[in-house]
Amino acid sequence: MMKRILLAVTGMSPQVVTETIYALHQEGNQIDEVEIITTKKGKEQAWLGLGVGTDNEKGQLARLVEDYNLPPITFNESSIKIVPDADGNLVDDARTVDDQYALADFITNRVRVLTEDNNTQIFASLAGGRKTMTFFLGYAMSLFGRKQDSLSHVLVDSDFEGVPDFFYPTPTDKMVRNRAGHAFNAKKANVQLTDIPFVRMREELPEAIINNGEAYCSTIEKMNLADEKPSLIVNYKTNTIIASGIAIDLPPAAFTFYTWFVDDSLSEGIGFPCPIENVPEEETSFINHCEGRGLYTEKIQSVLESENGISKRYFSERKTKVNSIFKSALGKRLASVYQIDKSGKYKGRNQFKISIDNENIQIETEESDIQRAIKLRAEEKNKFGI
């Protein structure tokens, strides 16, 4: 069963939570769980208002559930997450630039974690909290949000805005007063939910970011790499490939197949046709590539002999494997720059090539500085168990 989670950022006005749940209920949507992202001061207000209430009375969330006979909603103190500052301390407020980055990382990662489970549906609310918090929540939803997730803002009649005692339209008469002492009937309040359309970019993200997370700024940098000039480094000393500064982990057979296309791009650049079923392609070009780059092995020889050349199965499987690895490492958009793609027809057969300008391809026969840097980062991560 799908778990429906309301995710909200709040400041000193936790009323947006009950207002949003009420509005969702009016639209026929029920919430199973509430999670709030806020500051230390915001947590105190949220727990006093929504959780335990005052004078030993029920909190406003429990009252809402009771008044409208809603299904139980999970909410406790651990449901309120406090954002950290740059030093990892729970904050009263985020004031410095570094604090803002820490806040961005926290919100982005929280959305990533909540969207890992396909059996959840996220209703994200931008109605409360500081502008930077709502921006980061909205952007995080754009990065990780799925088809079933939504983004909204709740609107309340001006008479009830900023009224401390107003949490939702009550089913019976209830007088509340604003800070000026003017009284209004909560029963007559009008609360509306505004759906906010957003671009879903989850399919564009590298799988490593979706599965493991990364700092907000680093994630944005990787997303923007597709707008920069391509850079493909092939190192035959280490049998590695680096695309846009990111190491691509290709197994030996996939590395050999992909670099066959790289060498073609550096020479004729016309690519290769996919063989016809049961009619293997002559392997001369492929063997010349393997021998010229020191990649020819007994395993490759055995495969070519058993297939009587390069078969359609071998060609298609290697192409699919290579493209899948690039997509996983770079994300859909950036991977498309480096993948082996159809370029046209050759004698009625689909022709494939990579389409990177030669000036953006670099061939190395010794370990490069960037390769050493990537290896050093990996060693540091292993050292600290990351």
Buried (B, 14 or more C-beta within 10 A) or exposed (E): EEBBBBBBBBBBBBBBBBBBBBBBBEEEBEBBBBBBBBBEBBBBBBBBBBBEBEEEEEBBBBBBBEBBEBEEBEBEEEBBBBBBBBEEEEBEEBEEEEBBBBBBBBBBBBBBEBBEEEEBBBBBBBBBBBEBBBBBBBBBBBBBBBEBBBBBBBBBBEBBEEBBBBBBBBEEEBEBEBEEEEEBBBEEBEBEBEEBEBEBBBEBBBEBBBEEBBBBEEBBEBBEBBEEEBBBBBBBEBBBBBBBBBBBEBEEBBBBBBBBBBBBBEEEBEBBBBBEEEEBBEBEBBBEBBEEBEBBEEEBEEBBEEBEBBBBEBBEBBBEBBBEBBBBBBBBBBBBBBBBBEBEEBEEBEBBBBBBEEEEBBBBEEEBEBBEEBBEEEEEEEEEEE
